[in-house]
Amino acid sequence: MLANGQMAPDFKAPNQDNRLVSLADFRDEKNVVLYFYPKDDTPGCTIEANQFTALASEFAALDTVVIGVSKDDCVSHQAFIDKFGLKVDLLADTDGKLCEAYGVWQEKEKNGQKKMGIVRSTFIINKSAVLEAAHYAVTAEGHAEAILAQIKQLS
């Protein structure tokens, strides 16, 4: 697992428009909230995406971009964005390399069944690409507000 104060793992992955987005795109200009979620258009993931969208202008006012990541493909991401009017970029980590780099691909247990999956997690990365916060196994409800409060402390 990643810890506060270390350099954030670099990333480059396609967003919903199939345009490559990398951490370097934001260096020295924007803080990045990188949040990992299990699957497009599922209850918890929809709550989280909608709450980040509702606060998008507040994040933007604090020089912060919010980016979601799952293993869904670009087409799925675009459909999710269209369905709910989301205002965040969603990266397609179809090969799982980004999930591995951030330590969110973990064994999960549900109904007695163990399987690998994305643990809902969020990382705050400052303009110098240093991790300000690494949150693993977060709850979707209210999470965007808690992250916004942390970003306000950075400013």
Secondary structure as UniProt FT lines:
FT   TURN            4..5
FT   STRAND          12..14
FT   TURN            16..17
FT   STRAND          20..22
FT   HELIX           23..26
FT   TURN            27..29
FT   STRAND          31..36
FT   TURN            40..41
FT   HELIX           43..54
FT   HELIX           56..61
FT   TURN            62..63
FT   STRAND          64..70
FT   HELIX           74..84
FT   STRAND          89..92
FT   TURN            94..95
FT   HELIX           97..101
FT   TURN            102..103
FT   STRAND          105..110
FT   TURN            111..112
FT   STRAND          113..118
FT   STRAND          121..125
FT   TURN            127..128
FT   STRAND          130..135
FT   TURN            141..142
FT   HELIX           143..154
//
